[in-house]
Amino acid sequence: MVNVTVSMSEETARKLRKVVRELYGSRKGALSSLVEGAVREAIARQTSQGKTSFRAIRDGKVFATADDLEELALIIRNKGIEPRGIRIESSVPLKPVVRVGARGRAA
């Protein structure tokens, strides 16, 4: 482990600590886990250069990565991990699916 000192405004620090409390409670190392995850995500976005990769996260730790969801699903299945207990993150934000139109029944 390496210690890094970061300066930020008091307002940002207050909001950061509030989010950490809401997500992790007062668990030791929670702030470090959140910040490290955010930094890793930012680095991955910068280095991926448009290439999408997916990460499976459980208990705040990445345990599997893959270039597509099918490959990631296979890794998770082979490790025997229940998919409901994990979070999947994409290195590139996915576009939301929006459906618009009238819905009705034929007469």
N, C-alpha and C positions, 0 to 999 in steps of 0.2 A: 504494500500500500504506500501511496505517496500523498502527502498533504499539499493541497493547492489553495492559495488564498485568492478569493474573488471579491471584488467590490461591487455593490449594487445599492440602489436607492432603498431607503427604509421602507417605503411603500411596497416595493417589489419583494423585499425580504419578508415583510409581514404576510403578504399574499402567499408566498412560497411556503412559509411555515404553516399557514392555515390549510393549504392543500395537503401537505405532508401529514398533518394531524388527521384530516378527514380520510385519507387513503390508508395510512399505516398506523394511526394511533400514535402513542408515544414510544414506540419500539426503538431500541437502540440501533443507530445506523440508518434510520429511515430517510433522513435528509440526504445522506450520502448516496443511498440507493437510487433515489429519485433523480438527483443531479447527474449521477453517472449514467443512468439510463437515457436521460435527455441528451447528454453530450455524445454518447454512442450513437444515438439516433441522428443527431446533427452531422456527425462524421460520416455515417453511412450514407446519408443523403448527398453529401458533398462528393463522396468517392464513388457512388454507384453510377453516376453519369447516365441516368435514365434507365439503368438495368434494375428491374424489380427483384427483390429477394424477400423472403418471409421468415419470421422468427416465431418460435413457440416459446412462451414464457409461463413459468409456474413458480409461485412464491417469490416473484420479483427477480428470478434468474432465468436467463436464456438457456434452454436445454436442447434446442434443435434449430437449425437453419436450413433453408432450401431455396432453390431458384423458382419453384412453382408450388402451388398449393397441393397438387397431387403427390409430389415428392415428399413434402412436409407431412402429409397425412400418412404416407407409408412409414416414415421414420417414427411418427407418434405411435402408430399401430404396432410396429415391431418392438418398440420399447414397452408396450403394454400399459400405456398411460391413458387414463380416462379423459377423453377430449373435453368434457364439460368443465374440468378443473383447470383449463389452460386459457391463455389469451394469445391470439395470433396478431402479429403486427407486420405491416408491409413497409418496406423501405421507401416506397413512393406512395404518397396519399392516393387512395382510390377514389374515383369519381362516384358521387352518389347516384343511385338509380332513381330517376324521377318519372313517375307515370302521370300523364295528364289526359283527360278526356271524360266524356259523359258516360255514365254507367246506367244501364237500364235494361229492361227486359223486353223481348219481342212480344207484341200483342197477339 
